[in-house]
Amino acid sequence: MLRTTTLRKVLLIGLLTLLIASQAGTVSAGTNVWTSIGPEGGIIRALAIDSTSPSTLYAGTDGGGVFKSSNGGGAWSASNSGLTNTTVYALAIDPKTPSTLYAGTIGGGVFKSTDSGGAWSTVNTDPFVSALAIDPATPSTLYAGTVLGGVFKSTDSGGVWSAVNNGLTSTNVNALAIDPQNPSTLYAGGTSGGVFKSTNGGVDWSPVNSGLTDTQVFALAIDPQNPSTLYAGTFGGSVFKSTNGGVDWSAVSTDLANTSFLSLAIDPTTTSTLYAGTNGGGVFKSMNGGGNWSALNTGLTNTTVPALAIDDSTTPSTLYAGTLGSGVFAIQQIPALAINYSSGAPGSYFTITGINFPPDDAATIAINGNILGTTVPTDSSGGLIFSLKTSPTAGEGLYRITASVPPSAMTQFTLDAEDDVHPQVGSETVFDVPDGIAYHVVYLPLIVK
């Protein structure tokens, strides 16, 4: 039975000091729900975001060529002048000169644009290109993974290409990944043969498959902060993880048995957060480096996802998903709250810590629907800290703690005496609320005066 409990506000601790830069831009993403943003439906095989202007987004389609949006997916236009093949399976943007980009096609090789997609020209005629990667330190060096042809390399921005396949026993290359801190190290994932690694810019390759029980690799993702950690998405049913540069692998999606993975994306600011696009299962999210996964599919009407991309310049970040037949979807996720519990007499405290709310706004804090304050400020990074103390008569019960910022950001936390998850007495335990409409139930015995 729910007991009515009076809680009173006793302290506003202050504001988080971390300053996160925020860029303006039109974002069409839904809040905690996927929103279809175009372009005109269709099969999306590749997505690319201009890191210097993240509201600029490119989509490679199966038959429609390249589409471009300059406002985060709010509006799209075809960018196909000179693109004689419109089956685009790969996109890559020059990180230092983002007006230069490349498109890998099935049947037409690699095309290059030097004016942000305004016009294209052919730079590689190997017909079936399924993956592209650019050296982040020397963008004139790029690699193309092909169907049946292995890996090709250019050191002059696509002018001349040469095959670099020594030791590469699988010539069906679906994915490429470059170590951002040591670009001479790169990885290739193939339809057969698993993962291959080169430490000399593709001159030589060797298989790195210990523990990789499925060798149909369709996606690779490398941790930008710790490049010895990488992930491989396989078509036979698992995401594999290596923490030693591919020397050893272990399956980290055992709770998603028999799921085929087509795409992977790592949150560049919180690299323990990982997303996986699947063949028919939608998108899954892990917040602990693949340890646990949860479905992220509300509003996603097409659950085959060949492409994922993250724009971390927005607050919260925007995740894009390219689907097999329904265009691009976008989502922004309401941040989780953490509640710190400190036991001891007299009194008990709830410390509500929020992140990624709209910056420089005012939040409303409520307990069980009772509003305690409507002017709790968020700082310039979108963070807030708010402390509550129980009354002398407080006891165990159900407490729904809500922090919201107009017009839509809202997060909930529920405490329930029936749940077996509870803090240790005498400690300060942080409960991380799951993503989505953040809602979790824990047992919290309140200490009273």
C-alpha positions as CSV (number, residue, x, y, z in Angstrom):
1,M,0.0,0.0,0.0
2,L,1.3,3.4,-0.9
3,R,1.9,5.6,2.1
4,T,1.7,9.3,1.8
5,T,5.1,10.8,2.7
6,T,5.9,14.4,3.1
7,L,9.3,15.4,1.8
8,R,10.8,18.8,2.1
9,K,13.5,20.6,0.2
10,V,16.4,21.5,2.4
11,L,19.4,22.2,0.1
12,L,20.3,23.2,-3.3
13,I,23.9,21.9,-3.6
14,G,25.0,23.9,-6.6
15,L,25.6,23.3,-10.2
16,L,27.8,20.9,-12.2
17,T,30.9,22.6,-13.5
18,L,31.6,20.6,-16.6
19,L,31.1,22.8,-19.6
20,I,30.0,21.0,-22.8
21,A,30.0,23.0,-25.9
22,S,26.7,23.0,-27.7
23,Q,26.2,23.8,-31.4
24,A,23.0,25.1,-32.8
25,G,21.2,23.2,-35.5
26,T,17.8,22.0,-36.5
27,V,17.3,18.5,-35.0
28,S,14.3,16.5,-36.1
29,A,15.0,13.6,-33.6
30,G,12.2,12.4,-31.3
31,T,12.7,12.4,-27.6
32,N,13.0,8.8,-26.4
33,V,11.2,7.7,-29.5
34,W,12.5,7.2,-33.0
35,T,11.2,9.6,-35.6
36,S,11.2,9.1,-39.3
37,I,13.1,12.0,-41.0
38,G,13.4,10.8,-44.6
39,P,14.8,11.1,-47.2
40,E,11.7,9.8,-48.9
41,G,11.9,6.4,-47.3
42,G,14.1,4.0,-49.2
43,I,17.0,1.6,-48.4
44,I,19.8,3.4,-46.5
45,R,23.2,1.7,-46.7
46,A,25.5,4.4,-45.3
47,L,25.4,7.5,-43.1
48,A,28.0,10.2,-42.6
49,I,28.1,13.3,-40.4
50,D,30.3,16.4,-41.0
51,S,32.2,16.7,-37.7
52,T,32.9,20.4,-38.3
53,S,29.2,21.1,-39.0
54,P,27.2,18.2,-37.5
55,S,23.9,19.4,-38.8
56,T,25.2,18.3,-42.2
57,L,24.3,14.7,-42.8
58,Y,24.7,12.4,-45.8
59,A,22.8,9.2,-46.6
60,G,23.9,6.6,-49.1
61,T,21.0,4.8,-50.6
62,D,20.4,1.6,-52.6
63,G,19.3,3.0,-55.9
64,G,18.7,6.7,-55.0
65,G,22.3,7.8,-54.8
66,V,23.4,10.3,-52.1
67,F,21.0,12.5,-50.2
68,K,22.2,15.5,-48.1
69,S,20.6,17.4,-45.2
70,S,22.0,20.6,-43.8
71,N,19.7,20.8,-40.8
72,G,20.1,17.4,-39.1
73,G,17.5,15.6,-41.3
74,G,14.9,18.3,-41.3
75,A,15.1,18.5,-45.0
76,W,16.9,16.5,-47.7
77,S,18.0,16.9,-51.3
78,A,19.5,14.5,-53.8
79,S,23.2,15.2,-54.4
80,N,23.9,13.1,-57.5
81,S,25.4,15.3,-60.2
82,G,28.1,13.1,-61.8
83,L,27.2,10.1,-59.7
84,T,26.6,7.6,-62.5
85,N,26.0,4.7,-60.1
86,T,23.4,5.3,-57.4
87,T,23.8,2.2,-55.3
88,V,25.9,3.7,-52.5
89,Y,27.1,1.3,-49.8
90,A,29.8,3.4,-48.2
91,L,30.5,7.1,-47.4
92,A,33.6,8.8,-45.9
93,I,34.3,12.4,-45.2
94,D,37.7,14.0,-45.1
95,P,38.1,15.0,-41.4
96,K,40.4,18.0,-42.3
97,T,38.6,19.1,-45.4
98,P,35.0,18.1,-44.9
99,S,33.9,19.5,-48.3
100,T,35.7,16.5,-49.7
101,L,33.9,13.2,-49.4
102,Y,33.8,9.8,-51.1
103,A,31.0,7.4,-52.0
104,G,31.6,3.7,-52.5
105,T,29.1,2.1,-54.9
106,I,28.1,-1.4,-55.9
107,G,28.8,-1.6,-59.6
108,G,30.5,1.8,-60.1
109,G,33.6,2.0,-57.8
110,V,34.4,5.0,-55.8
111,F,33.2,8.5,-56.5
112,K,34.7,11.7,-55.1
113,S,33.2,15.2,-54.4
114,T,35.2,18.2,-53.4
115,D,32.2,20.6,-53.0
116,S,30.2,18.9,-50.3
117,G,28.3,16.6,-52.7
118,G,27.6,19.2,-55.3
119,A,29.3,17.2,-58.0
120,W,30.9,13.8,-58.2
121,S,33.6,12.2,-60.3
122,T,34.8,8.6,-60.6
123,V,38.2,7.9,-58.9
124,N,38.2,4.1,-58.7
125,T,36.6,1.7,-61.1
126,D,36.7,-1.5,-59.1
127,P,33.0,-2.1,-59.3
128,F,31.9,-3.4,-55.9
129,V,32.9,-1.1,-53.0
130,S,31.3,-2.0,-49.7
131,A,33.5,-0.1,-47.2
132,L,35.6,3.1,-47.0
133,A,38.0,4.4,-44.4
134,I,40.2,7.5,-44.3
135,D,43.5,8.0,-42.4
136,P,42.5,10.7,-39.8
137,A,46.1,12.0,-39.6
138,T,46.8,11.9,-43.4
139,P,43.4,12.1,-45.2
140,S,45.0,11.8,-48.6
141,T,45.4,8.1,-47.6
142,L,42.2,6.1,-47.9
143,Y,41.1,2.5,-48.2
144,A,38.3,0.8,-50.0
145,G,36.9,-2.6,-49.0
146,T,35.4,-4.5,-52.0
147,V,33.4,-7.5,-52.8
148,L,35.7,-10.1,-54.3
149,G,38.6,-7.7,-54.7
150,G,39.8,-7.3,-51.1
151,V,41.3,-4.0,-50.0
152,F,42.5,-1.2,-52.2
153,K,44.6,1.8,-51.0
154,S,45.2,5.3,-52.4
155,T,47.8,7.7,-51.0
156,D,46.8,10.7,-53.2
157,S,43.2,11.3,-52.3
158,G,41.9,8.7,-54.7
159,G,44.0,9.5,-57.7
160,V,45.8,6.1,-57.9
161,W,44.7,2.9,-56.2
162,S,46.5,-0.4,-55.6
163,A,45.4,-3.7,-54.1
164,V,46.8,-4.4,-50.6
165,N,45.9,-8.0,-50.0
166,N,49.0,-9.8,-48.9
167,G,47.8,-12.2,-46.2
168,L,44.1,-11.3,-46.7
169,T,42.5,-14.7,-47.4
170,S,39.0,-13.3,-47.5
171,T,38.4,-10.9,-50.4
172,N,34.8,-10.1,-49.5
173,V,35.4,-7.1,-47.2
174,N,32.4,-5.7,-45.5
175,A,34.0,-3.4,-42.9
176,L,37.1,-1.4,-42.3
177,A,38.3,0.4,-39.1
178,I,41.4,2.5,-38.5
179,D,43.2,3.0,-35.2
180,P,42.7,6.8,-34.7
181,Q,45.9,7.1,-32.6
182,N,48.1,4.9,-34.8
183,P,46.6,5.0,-38.3
184,S,49.0,2.5,-39.8
185,T,47.0,-0.1,-37.8
186,L,43.7,-1.0,-39.4
187,Y,41.2,-3.9,-39.4
188,A,39.1,-5.5,-42.1
189,G,36.1,-7.7,-41.5
190,G,35.0,-10.1,-44.2
191,T,32.1,-12.4,-45.1
192,S,34.4,-15.3,-44.4
193,G,37.7,-15.4,-42.5
194,G,36.7,-13.1,-39.7
195,V,38.8,-10.1,-38.8
196,F,42.2,-9.3,-40.3
197,K,44.7,-6.8,-38.9
198,S,47.5,-4.8,-40.6
199,T,50.1,-2.8,-38.6
200,N,51.8,-1.3,-41.7
201,G,49.1,0.5,-43.6
202,G,47.7,-2.5,-45.4
203,V,51.0,-3.8,-46.8
204,D,50.5,-7.1,-44.8
205,W,47.5,-8.6,-43.1
206,S,47.1,-11.4,-40.6
207,P,43.9,-13.0,-39.2
208,V,43.1,-12.1,-35.6
209,N,40.3,-14.5,-34.7
210,S,41.1,-16.2,-31.4
211,G,37.7,-16.6,-29.7
212,L,35.8,-15.2,-32.7
213,T,33.4,-18.2,-33.2
214,D,31.5,-16.5,-36.0
215,T,33.7,-15.3,-38.9
216,Q,31.0,-13.5,-40.9
217,V,31.9,-10.0,-39.9
218,F,29.6,-7.3,-41.2
219,A,30.5,-4.4,-38.9
220,L,33.6,-3.1,-37.0
221,A,33.9,-0.3,-34.4
222,I,37.0,0.9,-32.6
223,D,37.0,2.8,-29.3
224,P,38.3,6.3,-30.2
225,Q,39.7,6.8,-26.7
226,N,41.2,3.4,-26.2
227,P,41.8,1.9,-29.6
228,S,42.9,-1.5,-28.3
229,T,39.2,-2.0,-27.6
230,L,37.2,-2.9,-30.7
231,Y,34.0,-4.6,-31.5
232,A,32.9,-6.9,-34.4
233,G,29.3,-7.4,-35.4
234,T,28.7,-10.8,-37.0
235,F,25.9,-12.1,-39.2
236,G,25.6,-15.4,-37.4
237,G,24.5,-14.1,-34.1
238,S,26.8,-12.0,-31.8
239,V,28.8,-8.9,-31.1
240,F,32.4,-9.8,-30.2
241,K,34.7,-7.6,-28.2
242,S,38.5,-7.4,-28.0
243,T,40.4,-5.4,-25.5
244,N,43.9,-6.2,-26.8
245,G,43.8,-5.1,-30.4
246,G,42.2,-8.2,-31.8
247,V,44.5,-10.7,-30.1
248,D,41.5,-12.3,-28.3
249,W,37.8,-11.9,-28.7
250,S,34.8,-12.8,-26.5
251,A,31.1,-12.6,-27.3
252,V,29.4,-9.8,-25.4
253,S,25.8,-10.1,-26.7
254,T,25.0,-13.6,-25.4
255,D,21.6,-12.3,-24.3
256,L,20.8,-11.5,-27.9
257,A,21.2,-15.0,-29.2
258,N,20.8,-15.7,-32.9
259,T,20.7,-12.0,-33.8
260,S,22.5,-10.8,-37.0
261,F,24.4,-7.5,-36.6
262,L,24.8,-5.1,-39.6
263,S,26.1,-1.9,-38.0
264,L,27.9,-0.7,-34.8
265,A,28.4,2.8,-33.4
266,I,30.3,3.9,-30.3
267,D,29.4,7.1,-28.5
268,P,32.6,9.2,-28.9
269,T,32.1,11.0,-25.6
270,T,31.1,8.0,-23.5
271,T,32.8,5.1,-25.2
272,S,31.2,2.5,-22.9
273,T,28.0,3.3,-24.7
274,L,27.6,1.1,-27.8
275,Y,24.8,0.8,-30.3
276,A,24.2,-2.2,-32.6
277,G,21.9,-2.3,-35.7
278,T,20.5,-5.7,-36.5
279,N,18.9,-7.6,-39.3
280,G,15.2,-7.6,-38.3
281,G,15.7,-6.9,-34.5
282,G,16.1,-3.1,-34.6
283,V,18.7,-1.3,-32.5
284,F,20.2,-2.4,-29.2
285,K,22.1,-0.3,-26.8
286,S,24.7,-1.2,-24.2
287,M,25.9,1.3,-21.6
288,N,28.7,-0.9,-20.2
289,G,30.8,-1.9,-23.1
290,G,28.6,-4.7,-24.3
291,G,28.0,-6.3,-20.9
292,N,24.3,-5.8,-21.1
293,W,22.0,-4.8,-23.9
294,S,18.5,-3.3,-24.1
295,A,16.3,-2.8,-27.1
296,L,15.9,0.8,-28.4
297,N,13.1,0.4,-30.8
298,T,10.1,2.6,-29.8
299,G,8.9,4.2,-33.0
300,L,11.3,2.3,-35.2
301,T,8.9,0.9,-37.8
302,N,11.6,-0.8,-39.8
303,T,13.9,-3.1,-37.7
304,T,16.6,-3.9,-40.3
305,V,19.4,-1.3,-39.7
306,P,22.4,-1.3,-42.0
307,A,23.8,2.0,-40.8
308,L,24.2,4.0,-37.6
309,A,25.7,7.4,-36.9
310,I,26.0,9.6,-33.8
311,D,26.0,13.4,-33.6
312,D,27.5,14.2,-30.2
313,S,27.3,17.9,-30.7
314,T,23.7,18.0,-29.6
315,T,22.5,17.9,-26.0
316,P,21.5,15.1,-25.6
317,S,23.3,13.5,-28.5
318,T,21.4,12.5,-31.6
319,L,21.5,8.9,-32.9
320,Y,20.6,8.2,-36.6
321,A,19.6,4.9,-38.0
322,G,19.5,4.0,-41.7
323,T,16.9,1.3,-42.4
324,L,16.3,-1.2,-45.1
325,G,13.3,0.3,-46.8
326,S,12.0,3.1,-44.6
327,G,14.7,5.8,-44.8
328,V,16.5,7.4,-41.8
329,F,15.2,7.6,-38.2
330,A,16.6,9.8,-35.5
331,I,16.3,9.8,-31.7
332,Q,17.5,11.8,-28.7
333,Q,17.5,10.1,-25.4
334,I,16.5,11.7,-22.1
335,P,19.4,11.4,-19.7
336,A,19.4,9.2,-16.7
337,L,19.3,10.5,-13.2
338,A,21.5,9.1,-10.5
339,I,20.2,9.1,-6.9
340,N,22.8,9.0,-4.2
341,Y,21.6,7.4,-0.9
342,S,23.3,8.3,2.3
343,S,22.1,6.4,5.4
344,G,22.5,7.4,9.0
345,A,20.6,9.3,11.7
346,P,19.1,11.7,11.8
347,G,17.5,12.1,8.4
348,S,17.9,10.6,5.0
349,Y,18.8,12.4,1.8
350,F,18.1,12.0,-1.9
351,T,20.6,13.7,-4.1
352,I,19.2,14.0,-7.6
353,T,21.9,14.5,-10.2
354,G,20.8,15.2,-13.8
355,I,22.8,15.5,-17.0
356,N,22.1,16.5,-20.6
357,F,19.0,18.5,-19.9
358,P,18.5,21.7,-21.9
359,P,21.3,24.1,-20.7
360,D,20.6,27.3,-18.8
361,D,17.0,26.4,-18.2
362,A,14.9,25.8,-15.1
363,A,13.8,22.3,-14.0
364,T,10.8,21.2,-12.0
365,I,11.4,18.7,-9.2
366,A,8.5,16.6,-8.0
367,I,8.0,13.7,-5.6
368,N,4.9,11.5,-6.2
369,G,3.5,14.3,-8.2
370,N,4.0,16.9,-5.5
371,I,6.0,19.8,-7.0
372,L,8.8,20.9,-4.7
373,G,10.3,23.6,-7.0
374,T,10.0,25.0,-10.5
375,T,13.1,27.1,-10.7
376,V,15.9,24.6,-10.1
377,P,18.5,25.9,-12.6
378,T,20.4,23.8,-15.1
379,D,23.9,24.8,-15.9
380,S,25.5,25.6,-19.2
381,S,26.2,21.9,-19.8
382,G,22.6,20.9,-19.0
383,G,23.4,19.5,-15.6
384,L,21.7,19.9,-12.2
385,I,22.1,18.8,-8.6
386,F,19.3,18.9,-6.1
387,S,19.2,17.5,-2.6
388,L,16.1,16.4,-0.7
389,K,15.7,15.3,2.9
390,T,13.0,13.1,4.3
391,S,10.7,14.3,7.1
392,P,11.0,12.9,10.6
393,T,8.0,10.6,10.0
394,A,9.2,9.2,6.7
395,G,9.2,5.5,6.3
396,E,9.5,2.9,3.6
397,G,7.3,3.4,0.6
398,L,6.9,4.2,-3.1
399,Y,8.6,7.4,-4.2
400,R,8.5,8.6,-7.7
401,I,11.1,11.3,-8.2
402,T,10.6,13.4,-11.4
403,A,12.9,16.0,-12.8
404,S,11.6,17.8,-15.9
405,V,12.5,20.7,-18.1
406,P,9.9,22.3,-20.5
407,P,8.9,21.4,-23.0
408,S,9.5,17.6,-22.9
409,A,12.6,16.5,-21.0
410,M,11.5,14.3,-18.1
411,T,13.1,11.6,-16.0
412,Q,11.6,9.4,-13.3
413,F,13.0,7.3,-10.4
414,T,10.8,5.0,-8.3
415,L,11.6,3.4,-5.0
416,D,9.7,0.3,-4.0
417,A,9.9,-1.8,-0.9
418,E,9.2,-5.0,-2.9
419,D,12.3,-4.9,-5.0
420,D,15.4,-6.9,-4.1
421,V,17.8,-4.3,-5.4
422,H,18.8,-2.0,-2.5
423,P,21.7,0.0,-1.2
424,Q,24.1,-1.3,1.5
425,V,23.4,0.4,4.8
426,G,26.1,2.9,5.6
427,S,27.3,3.4,2.1
428,E,26.6,6.0,-0.7
429,T,25.3,3.9,-3.6
430,V,24.6,5.5,-7.0
431,F,21.7,4.0,-8.9
432,D,22.0,4.5,-12.7
433,V,18.5,4.7,-14.2
434,P,18.1,2.9,-17.5
435,D,17.8,4.9,-20.7
436,G,14.6,5.8,-22.4
437,I,11.9,7.1,-20.1
438,A,14.2,6.5,-17.2
439,Y,12.4,4.3,-14.7
440,H,13.7,1.9,-12.2
441,V,12.5,0.3,-9.0
442,V,14.8,-0.2,-6.0
443,Y,14.3,-1.0,-2.3
444,L,15.4,1.9,-0.2
445,P,14.9,1.7,3.6
446,L,14.6,5.3,4.8
447,I,16.4,6.2,8.0
448,V,14.2,8.4,10.2
449,K,15.0,10.6,13.2
